[in-house]
Amino acid sequence: MVKAQTGLERLITVVLTSSSEGPDIERAYDLGADSYLVKPPGTEALVAMFQRLESFWLVVGPPAGFV
């Protein structure tokens, strides 16, 4: 688990995958993921997803205690 490493406890972790399977999603969150995104088909859709992700973190802000 990445966040178990010293100095990485507050790292924002986004899983980008092709799997939309429930067990995969649950496992990612169990391991400390902050977001789970299923890759859309096509480059334009992927770029749009990253733009929305950036906007989300700018609006919502980082998790509590994030420095």
mmJSON file of the N, C-alpha and C atoms, coordinates in Angstrom:
{"data_MODEL":{"atom_site":{
"group_PDB":["ATOM","ATOM","ATOM","ATOM","ATOM","ATOM","ATOM","ATOM","ATOM","ATOM","ATOM","ATOM","ATOM","ATOM","ATOM","ATOM","ATOM","ATOM","ATOM","ATOM","ATOM","ATOM","ATOM","ATOM","ATOM","ATOM","ATOM","ATOM","ATOM","ATOM","ATOM","ATOM","ATOM","ATOM","ATOM","ATOM","ATOM","ATOM","ATOM","ATOM","ATOM","ATOM","ATOM","ATOM","ATOM","ATOM","ATOM","ATOM","ATOM","ATOM","ATOM","ATOM","ATOM","ATOM","ATOM","ATOM","ATOM","ATOM","ATOM","ATOM","ATOM","ATOM","ATOM","ATOM","ATOM","ATOM","ATOM","ATOM","ATOM","ATOM","ATOM","ATOM","ATOM","ATOM","ATOM","ATOM","ATOM","ATOM","ATOM","ATOM","ATOM","ATOM","ATOM","ATOM","ATOM","ATOM","ATOM","ATOM","ATOM","ATOM","ATOM","ATOM","ATOM","ATOM","ATOM","ATOM","ATOM","ATOM","ATOM","ATOM","ATOM","ATOM","ATOM","ATOM","ATOM","ATOM","ATOM","ATOM","ATOM","ATOM","ATOM","ATOM","ATOM","ATOM","ATOM","ATOM","ATOM","ATOM","ATOM","ATOM","ATOM","ATOM","ATOM","ATOM","ATOM","ATOM","ATOM","ATOM","ATOM","ATOM","ATOM","ATOM","ATOM","ATOM","ATOM","ATOM","ATOM","ATOM","ATOM","ATOM","ATOM","ATOM","ATOM","ATOM","ATOM","ATOM","ATOM","ATOM","ATOM","ATOM","ATOM","ATOM","ATOM","ATOM","ATOM","ATOM","ATOM","ATOM","ATOM","ATOM","ATOM","ATOM","ATOM","ATOM","ATOM","ATOM","ATOM","ATOM","ATOM","ATOM","ATOM","ATOM","ATOM","ATOM","ATOM","ATOM","ATOM","ATOM","ATOM","ATOM","ATOM","ATOM","ATOM","ATOM","ATOM","ATOM","ATOM","ATOM","ATOM","ATOM","ATOM","ATOM","ATOM","ATOM","ATOM","ATOM","ATOM","ATOM","ATOM","ATOM","ATOM"],
"id":[1,2,3,4,5,6,7,8,9,10,11,12,13,14,15,16,17,18,19,20,21,22,23,24,25,26,27,28,29,30,31,32,33,34,35,36,37,38,39,40,41,42,43,44,45,46,47,48,49,50,51,52,53,54,55,56,57,58,59,60,61,62,63,64,65,66,67,68,69,70,71,72,73,74,75,76,77,78,79,80,81,82,83,84,85,86,87,88,89,90,91,92,93,94,95,96,97,98,99,100,101,102,103,104,105,106,107,108,109,110,111,112,113,114,115,116,117,118,119,120,121,122,123,124,125,126,127,128,129,130,131,132,133,134,135,136,137,138,139,140,141,142,143,144,145,146,147,148,149,150,151,152,153,154,155,156,157,158,159,160,161,162,163,164,165,166,167,168,169,170,171,172,173,174,175,176,177,178,179,180,181,182,183,184,185,186,187,188,189,190,191,192,193,194,195,196,197,198,199,200,201],
"type_symbol":["N","C","C","N","C","C","N","C","C","N","C","C","N","C","C","N","C","C","N","C","C","N","C","C","N","C","C","N","C","C","N","C","C","N","C","C","N","C","C","N","C","C","N","C","C","N","C","C","N","C","C","N","C","C","N","C","C","N","C","C","N","C","C","N","C","C","N","C","C","N","C","C","N","C","C","N","C","C","N","C","C","N","C","C","N","C","C","N","C","C","N","C","C","N","C","C","N","C","C","N","C","C","N","C","C","N","C","C","N","C","C","N","C","C","N","C","C","N","C","C","N","C","C","N","C","C","N","C","C","N","C","C","N","C","C","N","C","C","N","C","C","N","C","C","N","C","C","N","C","C","N","C","C","N","C","C","N","C","C","N","C","C","N","C","C","N","C","C","N","C","C","N","C","C","N","C","C","N","C","C","N","C","C","N","C","C","N","C","C","N","C","C","N","C","C","N","C","C","N","C","C"],
"label_atom_id":["N","CA","C","N","CA","C","N","CA","C","N","CA","C","N","CA","C","N","CA","C","N","CA","C","N","CA","C","N","CA","C","N","CA","C","N","CA","C","N","CA","C","N","CA","C","N","CA","C","N","CA","C","N","CA","C","N","CA","C","N","CA","C","N","CA","C","N","CA","C","N","CA","C","N","CA","C","N","CA","C","N","CA","C","N","CA","C","N","CA","C","N","CA","C","N","CA","C","N","CA","C","N","CA","C","N","CA","C","N","CA","C","N","CA","C","N","CA","C","N","CA","C","N","CA","C","N","CA","C","N","CA","C","N","CA","C","N","CA","C","N","CA","C","N","CA","C","N","CA","C","N","CA","C","N","CA","C","N","CA","C","N","CA","C","N","CA","C","N","CA","C","N","CA","C","N","CA","C","N","CA","C","N","CA","C","N","CA","C","N","CA","C","N","CA","C","N","CA","C","N","CA","C","N","CA","C","N","CA","C","N","CA","C","N","CA","C","N","CA","C","N","CA","C","N","CA","C","N","CA","C","N","CA","C"],
"label_alt_id":[null,null,null,null,null,null,null,null,null,null,null,null,null,null,null,null,null,null,null,null,null,null,null,null,null,null,null,null,null,null,null,null,null,null,null,null,null,null,null,null,null,null,null,null,null,null,null,null,null,null,null,null,null,null,null,null,null,null,null,null,null,null,null,null,null,null,null,null,null,null,null,null,null,null,null,null,null,null,null,null,null,null,null,null,null,null,null,null,null,null,null,null,null,null,null,null,null,null,null,null,null,null,null,null,null,null,null,null,null,null,null,null,null,null,null,null,null,null,null,null,null,null,null,null,null,null,null,null,null,null,null,null,null,null,null,null,null,null,null,null,null,null,null,null,null,null,null,null,null,null,null,null,null,null,null,null,null,null,null,null,null,null,null,null,null,null,null,null,null,null,null,null,null,null,null,null,null,null,null,null,null,null,null,null,null,null,null,null,null,null,null,null,null,null,null,null,null,null,null,null,null],
"label_comp_id":["MET","MET","MET","VAL","VAL","VAL","LYS","LYS","LYS","ALA","ALA","ALA","GLN","GLN","GLN","THR","THR","THR","GLY","GLY","GLY","LEU","LEU","LEU","GLU","GLU","GLU","ARG","ARG","ARG","LEU","LEU","LEU","ILE","ILE","ILE","THR","THR","THR","VAL","VAL","VAL","VAL","VAL","VAL","LEU","LEU","LEU","THR","THR","THR","SER","SER","SER","SER","SER","SER","SER","SER","SER","GLU","GLU","GLU","GLY","GLY","GLY","PRO","PRO","PRO","ASP","ASP","ASP","ILE","ILE","ILE","GLU","GLU","GLU","ARG","ARG","ARG","ALA","ALA","ALA","TYR","TYR","TYR","ASP","ASP","ASP","LEU","LEU","LEU","GLY","GLY","GLY","ALA","ALA","ALA","ASP","ASP","ASP","SER","SER","SER","TYR","TYR","TYR","LEU","LEU","LEU","VAL","VAL","VAL","LYS","LYS","LYS","PRO","PRO","PRO","PRO","PRO","PRO","GLY","GLY","GLY","THR","THR","THR","GLU","GLU","GLU","ALA","ALA","ALA","LEU","LEU","LEU","VAL","VAL","VAL","ALA","ALA","ALA","MET","MET","MET","PHE","PHE","PHE","GLN","GLN","GLN","ARG","ARG","ARG","LEU","LEU","LEU","GLU","GLU","GLU","SER","SER","SER","PHE","PHE","PHE","TRP","TRP","TRP","LEU","LEU","LEU","VAL","VAL","VAL","VAL","VAL","VAL","GLY","GLY","GLY","PRO","PRO","PRO","PRO","PRO","PRO","ALA","ALA","ALA","GLY","GLY","GLY","PHE","PHE","PHE","VAL","VAL","VAL"],
"label_asym_id":["A","A","A","A","A","A","A","A","A","A","A","A","A","A","A","A","A","A","A","A","A","A","A","A","A","A","A","A","A","A","A","A","A","A","A","A","A","A","A","A","A","A","A","A","A","A","A","A","A","A","A","A","A","A","A","A","A","A","A","A","A","A","A","A","A","A","A","A","A","A","A","A","A","A","A","A","A","A","A","A","A","A","A","A","A","A","A","A","A","A","A","A","A","A","A","A","A","A","A","A","A","A","A","A","A","A","A","A","A","A","A","A","A","A","A","A","A","A","A","A","A","A","A","A","A","A","A","A","A","A","A","A","A","A","A","A","A","A","A","A","A","A","A","A","A","A","A","A","A","A","A","A","A","A","A","A","A","A","A","A","A","A","A","A","A","A","A","A","A","A","A","A","A","A","A","A","A","A","A","A","A","A","A","A","A","A","A","A","A","A","A","A","A","A","A","A","A","A","A","A","A"],
"label_entity_id":["1","1","1","1","1","1","1","1","1","1","1","1","1","1","1","1","1","1","1","1","1","1","1","1","1","1","1","1","1","1","1","1","1","1","1","1","1","1","1","1","1","1","1","1","1","1","1","1","1","1","1","1","1","1","1","1","1","1","1","1","1","1","1","1","1","1","1","1","1","1","1","1","1","1","1","1","1","1","1","1","1","1","1","1","1","1","1","1","1","1","1","1","1","1","1","1","1","1","1","1","1","1","1","1","1","1","1","1","1","1","1","1","1","1","1","1","1","1","1","1","1","1","1","1","1","1","1","1","1","1","1","1","1","1","1","1","1","1","1","1","1","1","1","1","1","1","1","1","1","1","1","1","1","1","1","1","1","1","1","1","1","1","1","1","1","1","1","1","1","1","1","1","1","1","1","1","1","1","1","1","1","1","1","1","1","1","1","1","1","1","1","1","1","1","1","1","1","1","1","1","1"],
"label_seq_id":[1,1,1,2,2,2,3,3,3,4,4,4,5,5,5,6,6,6,7,7,7,8,8,8,9,9,9,10,10,10,11,11,11,12,12,12,13,13,13,14,14,14,15,15,15,16,16,16,17,17,17,18,18,18,19,19,19,20,20,20,21,21,21,22,22,22,23,23,23,24,24,24,25,25,25,26,26,26,27,27,27,28,28,28,29,29,29,30,30,30,31,31,31,32,32,32,33,33,33,34,34,34,35,35,35,36,36,36,37,37,37,38,38,38,39,39,39,40,40,40,41,41,41,42,42,42,43,43,43,44,44,44,45,45,45,46,46,46,47,47,47,48,48,48,49,49,49,50,50,50,51,51,51,52,52,52,53,53,53,54,54,54,55,55,55,56,56,56,57,57,57,58,58,58,59,59,59,60,60,60,61,61,61,62,62,62,63,63,63,64,64,64,65,65,65,66,66,66,67,67,67],
"pdbx_PDB_ins_code":[null,null,null,null,null,null,null,null,null,null,null,null,null,null,null,null,null,null,null,null,null,null,null,null,null,null,null,null,null,null,null,null,null,null,null,null,null,null,null,null,null,null,null,null,null,null,null,null,null,null,null,null,null,null,null,null,null,null,null,null,null,null,null,null,null,null,null,null,null,null,null,null,null,null,null,null,null,null,null,null,null,null,null,null,null,null,null,null,null,null,null,null,null,null,null,null,null,null,null,null,null,null,null,null,null,null,null,null,null,null,null,null,null,null,null,null,null,null,null,null,null,null,null,null,null,null,null,null,null,null,null,null,null,null,null,null,null,null,null,null,null,null,null,null,null,null,null,null,null,null,null,null,null,null,null,null,null,null,null,null,null,null,null,null,null,null,null,null,null,null,null,null,null,null,null,null,null,null,null,null,null,null,null,null,null,null,null,null,null,null,null,null,null,null,null,null,null,null,null,null,null],
"Cartn_x":[0.841,0.0,0.899,0.682,1.514,1.462,0.266,0.115,0.702,1.096,1.725,3.192,3.739,5.131,5.288,6.315,6.58,6.698,5.963,5.99,4.938,4.262,3.255,1.839,1.679,0.387,-0.721,-0.379,-1.379,-1.442,-0.764,-0.759,-2.157,-2.621,-3.905,-3.693,-4.454,-4.272,-5.502,-5.271,-6.335,-6.013,-6.945,-6.782,-7.436,-6.681,-7.182,-7.035,-8.16,-8.149,-9.199,-9.13,-10.148,-11.222,-11.052,-11.984,-13.097,-14.32,-15.462,-16.08,-15.306,-15.768,-15.84,-16.946,-17.153,-16.017,-15.527,-14.432,-13.158,-12.884,-11.709,-11.877,-13.075,-13.36,-13.238,-13.859,-13.793,-12.354,-11.578,-10.177,-9.385,-9.59,-8.863,-9.155,-10.436,-10.79,-10.296,-10.339,-9.811,-8.326,-7.624,-6.182,-5.865,-6.903,-6.663,-6.818,-7.376,-7.59,-8.563,-8.32,-9.223,-10.236,-9.872,-10.758,-10.5,-11.545,-11.441,-12.108,-11.332,-11.839,-11.647,-12.705,-12.626,-12.324,-11.252,-10.826,-11.897,-12.237,-13.186,-12.459,-13.205,-12.563,-12.255,-11.116,-10.765,-9.986,-9.084,-8.201,-8.961,-9.901,-10.639,-11.416,-12.043,-12.799,-11.863,-10.678,-9.713,-9.216,-8.92,-8.486,-9.593,-10.832,-11.963,-12.083,-11.843,-11.902,-10.854,-9.641,-8.588,-8.912,-9.54,-9.938,-10.985,-11.938,-12.952,-12.32,-11.364,-10.679,-9.933,-9.247,-8.531,-9.512,-10.611,-11.624,-12.188,-12.434,-12.96,-12.042,-10.759,-9.836,-9.634,-9.782,-9.678,-10.888,-12.078,-13.297,-13.406,-13.249,-13.412,-12.232,-11.077,-9.876,-9.321,-8.131,-7.498,-8.159,-7.903,-8.45,-7.983,-8.729,-8.368,-6.954,-6.198,-4.832,-3.8,-4.24,-3.313,-2.475,-1.19,-0.307,0.261],
"Cartn_y":[-1.165,0.0,1.245,2.113,3.3,4.202,4.441,5.395,4.883,3.633,3.092,3.502,4.012,4.426,5.796,5.936,7.192,8.33,9.4,10.577,10.581,9.459,9.376,9.214,9.365,9.136,10.016,11.214,12.183,12.289,11.411,11.405,11.141,11.975,11.737,10.622,9.551,8.38,8.172,8.198,8.002,6.74,5.809,4.578,4.806,4.636,4.74,3.362,2.755,1.359,1.109,-0.058,-0.458,-1.325,-1.644,-2.539,-1.759,-2.206,-1.642,-2.708,-3.738,-4.845,-4.422,-4.738,-4.376,-4.758,-6.004,-6.389,-5.548,-5.163,-4.329,-2.943,-2.397,-1.076,-1.129,-2.131,-2.278,-2.429,-3.225,-3.456,-2.16,-1.381,-0.114,0.805,0.927,1.781,1.181,-0.127,-0.771,-0.491,-0.35,-0.077,1.411,2.262,3.675,4.608,4.14,5.032,6.148,7.335,8.468,8.567,8.057,8.061,6.806,6.326,5.161,5.534,5.571,5.99,4.886,4.619,3.649,4.428,4.018,4.721,4.645,5.8,5.799,5.465,5.027,4.771,6.092,6.178,7.353,8.399,9.029,10.038,11.258,11.75,12.954,12.738,11.591,11.289,11.167,10.62,10.492,11.865,12.733,14.099,14.822,14.677,15.31,14.774,13.481,12.897,13.532,13.69,14.303,15.758,16.463,17.845,17.891,16.976,16.916,16.526,15.618,15.201,16.382,17.124,18.304,19.305,19.548,20.48,19.994,18.706,18.139,18.454,18.168,18.384,19.861,20.721,22.159,22.684,22.141,22.58,21.956,20.652,19.94,20.206,20.307,20.494,19.156,19.183,17.943,17.39,16.12,15.513,16.256,16.128,16.762,16.366,17.321,17.056,17.057,17.284,17.29,18.559,18.417,19.594,19.821],
"Cartn_z":[0.0,0.0,0.0,-0.946,-1.122,0.099,0.625,1.731,3.044,3.101,4.301,4.392,3.301,3.273,3.926,4.73,5.415,4.406,4.694,3.837,2.741,2.538,1.483,2.034,3.34,3.983,3.409,2.978,2.515,0.995,0.311,-1.144,-1.689,-2.605,-3.257,-4.272,-4.126,-4.971,-5.848,-7.15,-8.132,-8.92,-8.946,-9.712,-11.073,-12.136,-13.505,-14.131,-14.496,-14.916,-15.992,-16.579,-17.548,-16.892,-15.603,-14.915,-14.223,-14.456,-13.726,-12.816,-12.515,-11.682,-10.21,-9.568,-8.17,-7.239,-7.302,-6.407,-6.613,-7.86,-8.127,-7.508,-7.624,-7.053,-5.531,-4.927,-3.468,-2.995,-3.691,-3.307,-3.379,-4.42,-4.555,-3.373,-3.013,-1.877,-0.556,-0.425,0.782,0.954,-0.167,-0.124,-0.014,0.062,0.314,-0.866,-1.963,-3.114,-2.743,-3.28,-3.082,-4.216,-5.379,-6.545,-7.365,-8.044,-8.918,-10.226,-11.285,-12.585,-13.611,-14.363,-15.453,-16.734,-17.409,-18.622,-19.706,-20.262,-21.375,-22.674,-23.682,-24.973,-25.669,-26.271,-27.067,-26.291,-26.998,-26.408,-25.931,-26.715,-26.325,-25.028,-24.901,-23.686,-22.481,-22.696,-21.611,-21.166,-22.102,-21.769,-21.004,-21.44,-20.753,-19.324,-19.142,-17.808,-16.9,-17.415,-16.61,-16.275,-17.19,-16.921,-15.81,-15.838,-14.774,-13.441,-13.479,-12.26,-11.644,-12.465,-11.979,-11.365,-12.04,-11.536,-10.203,-10.099,-8.861,-7.69,-7.838,-6.729,-6.447,-7.465,-7.23,-6.465,-6.744,-6.069,-4.685,-4.599,-3.348,-2.418,-3.001,-2.213,-1.758,-1.24,-0.806,0.459,0.754,1.958,3.217,4.297,5.569,5.973,6.428,6.877,5.777,4.537,3.4,3.465,3.263,3.291,1.925],
"occupancy":[1.0,1.0,1.0,1.0,1.0,1.0,1.0,1.0,1.0,1.0,1.0,1.0,1.0,1.0,1.0,1.0,1.0,1.0,1.0,1.0,1.0,1.0,1.0,1.0,1.0,1.0,1.0,1.0,1.0,1.0,1.0,1.0,1.0,1.0,1.0,1.0,1.0,1.0,1.0,1.0,1.0,1.0,1.0,1.0,1.0,1.0,1.0,1.0,1.0,1.0,1.0,1.0,1.0,1.0,1.0,1.0,1.0,1.0,1.0,1.0,1.0,1.0,1.0,1.0,1.0,1.0,1.0,1.0,1.0,1.0,1.0,1.0,1.0,1.0,1.0,1.0,1.0,1.0,1.0,1.0,1.0,1.0,1.0,1.0,1.0,1.0,1.0,1.0,1.0,1.0,1.0,1.0,1.0,1.0,1.0,1.0,1.0,1.0,1.0,1.0,1.0,1.0,1.0,1.0,1.0,1.0,1.0,1.0,1.0,1.0,1.0,1.0,1.0,1.0,1.0,1.0,1.0,1.0,1.0,1.0,1.0,1.0,1.0,1.0,1.0,1.0,1.0,1.0,1.0,1.0,1.0,1.0,1.0,1.0,1.0,1.0,1.0,1.0,1.0,1.0,1.0,1.0,1.0,1.0,1.0,1.0,1.0,1.0,1.0,1.0,1.0,1.0,1.0,1.0,1.0,1.0,1.0,1.0,1.0,1.0,1.0,1.0,1.0,1.0,1.0,1.0,1.0,1.0,1.0,1.0,1.0,1.0,1.0,1.0,1.0,1.0,1.0,1.0,1.0,1.0,1.0,1.0,1.0,1.0,1.0,1.0,1.0,1.0,1.0,1.0,1.0,1.0,1.0,1.0,1.0,1.0,1.0,1.0,1.0,1.0,1.0],
"B_iso_or_equiv":[0.0,0.0,0.0,0.0,0.0,0.0,0.0,0.0,0.0,0.0,0.0,0.0,0.0,0.0,0.0,0.0,0.0,0.0,0.0,0.0,0.0,0.0,0.0,0.0,0.0,0.0,0.0,0.0,0.0,0.0,0.0,0.0,0.0,0.0,0.0,0.0,0.0,0.0,0.0,0.0,0.0,0.0,0.0,0.0,0.0,0.0,0.0,0.0,0.0,0.0,0.0,0.0,0.0,0.0,0.0,0.0,0.0,0.0,0.0,0.0,0.0,0.0,0.0,0.0,0.0,0.0,0.0,0.0,0.0,0.0,0.0,0.0,0.0,0.0,0.0,0.0,0.0,0.0,0.0,0.0,0.0,0.0,0.0,0.0,0.0,0.0,0.0,0.0,0.0,0.0,0.0,0.0,0.0,0.0,0.0,0.0,0.0,0.0,0.0,0.0,0.0,0.0,0.0,0.0,0.0,0.0,0.0,0.0,0.0,0.0,0.0,0.0,0.0,0.0,0.0,0.0,0.0,0.0,0.0,0.0,0.0,0.0,0.0,0.0,0.0,0.0,0.0,0.0,0.0,0.0,0.0,0.0,0.0,0.0,0.0,0.0,0.0,0.0,0.0,0.0,0.0,0.0,0.0,0.0,0.0,0.0,0.0,0.0,0.0,0.0,0.0,0.0,0.0,0.0,0.0,0.0,0.0,0.0,0.0,0.0,0.0,0.0,0.0,0.0,0.0,0.0,0.0,0.0,0.0,0.0,0.0,0.0,0.0,0.0,0.0,0.0,0.0,0.0,0.0,0.0,0.0,0.0,0.0,0.0,0.0,0.0,0.0,0.0,0.0,0.0,0.0,0.0,0.0,0.0,0.0,0.0,0.0,0.0,0.0,0.0,0.0],
"pdbx_formal_charge":[null,null,null,null,null,null,null,null,null,null,null,null,null,null,null,null,null,null,null,null,null,null,null,null,null,null,null,null,null,null,null,null,null,null,null,null,null,null,null,null,null,null,null,null,null,null,null,null,null,null,null,null,null,null,null,null,null,null,null,null,null,null,null,null,null,null,null,null,null,null,null,null,null,null,null,null,null,null,null,null,null,null,null,null,null,null,null,null,null,null,null,null,null,null,null,null,null,null,null,null,null,null,null,null,null,null,null,null,null,null,null,null,null,null,null,null,null,null,null,null,null,null,null,null,null,null,null,null,null,null,null,null,null,null,null,null,null,null,null,null,null,null,null,null,null,null,null,null,null,null,null,null,null,null,null,null,null,null,null,null,null,null,null,null,null,null,null,null,null,null,null,null,null,null,null,null,null,null,null,null,null,null,null,null,null,null,null,null,null,null,null,null,null,null,null,null,null,null,null,null,null],
"auth_seq_id":[1,1,1,2,2,2,3,3,3,4,4,4,5,5,5,6,6,6,7,7,7,8,8,8,9,9,9,10,10,10,11,11,11,12,12,12,13,13,13,14,14,14,15,15,15,16,16,16,17,17,17,18,18,18,19,19,19,20,20,20,21,21,21,22,22,22,23,23,23,24,24,24,25,25,25,26,26,26,27,27,27,28,28,28,29,29,29,30,30,30,31,31,31,32,32,32,33,33,33,34,34,34,35,35,35,36,36,36,37,37,37,38,38,38,39,39,39,40,40,40,41,41,41,42,42,42,43,43,43,44,44,44,45,45,45,46,46,46,47,47,47,48,48,48,49,49,49,50,50,50,51,51,51,52,52,52,53,53,53,54,54,54,55,55,55,56,56,56,57,57,57,58,58,58,59,59,59,60,60,60,61,61,61,62,62,62,63,63,63,64,64,64,65,65,65,66,66,66,67,67,67],
"auth_comp_id":["MET","MET","MET","VAL","VAL","VAL","LYS","LYS","LYS","ALA","ALA","ALA","GLN","GLN","GLN","THR","THR","THR","GLY","GLY","GLY","LEU","LEU","LEU","GLU","GLU","GLU","ARG","ARG","ARG","LEU","LEU","LEU","ILE","ILE","ILE","THR","THR","THR","VAL","VAL","VAL","VAL","VAL","VAL","LEU","LEU","LEU","THR","THR","THR","SER","SER","SER","SER","SER","SER","SER","SER","SER","GLU","GLU","GLU","GLY","GLY","GLY","PRO","PRO","PRO","ASP","ASP","ASP","ILE","ILE","ILE","GLU","GLU","GLU","ARG","ARG","ARG","ALA","ALA","ALA","TYR","TYR","TYR","ASP","ASP","ASP","LEU","LEU","LEU","GLY","GLY","GLY","ALA","ALA","ALA","ASP","ASP","ASP","SER","SER","SER","TYR","TYR","TYR","LEU","LEU","LEU","VAL","VAL","VAL","LYS","LYS","LYS","PRO","PRO","PRO","PRO","PRO","PRO","GLY","GLY","GLY","THR","THR","THR","GLU","GLU","GLU","ALA","ALA","ALA","LEU","LEU","LEU","VAL","VAL","VAL","ALA","ALA","ALA","MET","MET","MET","PHE","PHE","PHE","GLN","GLN","GLN","ARG","ARG","ARG","LEU","LEU","LEU","GLU","GLU","GLU","SER","SER","SER","PHE","PHE","PHE","TRP","TRP","TRP","LEU","LEU","LEU","VAL","VAL","VAL","VAL","VAL","VAL","GLY","GLY","GLY","PRO","PRO","PRO","PRO","PRO","PRO","ALA","ALA","ALA","GLY","GLY","GLY","PHE","PHE","PHE","VAL","VAL","VAL"],
"auth_asym_id":["A","A","A","A","A","A","A","A","A","A","A","A","A","A","A","A","A","A","A","A","A","A","A","A","A","A","A","A","A","A","A","A","A","A","A","A","A","A","A","A","A","A","A","A","A","A","A","A","A","A","A","A","A","A","A","A","A","A","A","A","A","A","A","A","A","A","A","A","A","A","A","A","A","A","A","A","A","A","A","A","A","A","A","A","A","A","A","A","A","A","A","A","A","A","A","A","A","A","A","A","A","A","A","A","A","A","A","A","A","A","A","A","A","A","A","A","A","A","A","A","A","A","A","A","A","A","A","A","A","A","A","A","A","A","A","A","A","A","A","A","A","A","A","A","A","A","A","A","A","A","A","A","A","A","A","A","A","A","A","A","A","A","A","A","A","A","A","A","A","A","A","A","A","A","A","A","A","A","A","A","A","A","A","A","A","A","A","A","A","A","A","A","A","A","A","A","A","A","A","A","A"],
"auth_atom_id":["N","CA","C","N","CA","C","N","CA","C","N","CA","C","N","CA","C","N","CA","C","N","CA","C","N","CA","C","N","CA","C","N","CA","C","N","CA","C","N","CA","C","N","CA","C","N","CA","C","N","CA","C","N","CA","C","N","CA","C","N","CA","C","N","CA","C","N","CA","C","N","CA","C","N","CA","C","N","CA","C","N","CA","C","N","CA","C","N","CA","C","N","CA","C","N","CA","C","N","CA","C","N","CA","C","N","CA","C","N","CA","C","N","CA","C","N","CA","C","N","CA","C","N","CA","C","N","CA","C","N","CA","C","N","CA","C","N","CA","C","N","CA","C","N","CA","C","N","CA","C","N","CA","C","N","CA","C","N","CA","C","N","CA","C","N","CA","C","N","CA","C","N","CA","C","N","CA","C","N","CA","C","N","CA","C","N","CA","C","N","CA","C","N","CA","C","N","CA","C","N","CA","C","N","CA","C","N","CA","C","N","CA","C","N","CA","C","N","CA","C","N","CA","C","N","CA","C","N","CA","C","N","CA","C"],
"pdbx_PDB_model_num":[1,1,1,1,1,1,1,1,1,1,1,1,1,1,1,1,1,1,1,1,1,1,1,1,1,1,1,1,1,1,1,1,1,1,1,1,1,1,1,1,1,1,1,1,1,1,1,1,1,1,1,1,1,1,1,1,1,1,1,1,1,1,1,1,1,1,1,1,1,1,1,1,1,1,1,1,1,1,1,1,1,1,1,1,1,1,1,1,1,1,1,1,1,1,1,1,1,1,1,1,1,1,1,1,1,1,1,1,1,1,1,1,1,1,1,1,1,1,1,1,1,1,1,1,1,1,1,1,1,1,1,1,1,1,1,1,1,1,1,1,1,1,1,1,1,1,1,1,1,1,1,1,1,1,1,1,1,1,1,1,1,1,1,1,1,1,1,1,1,1,1,1,1,1,1,1,1,1,1,1,1,1,1,1,1,1,1,1,1,1,1,1,1,1,1,1,1,1,1,1,1]
}}}
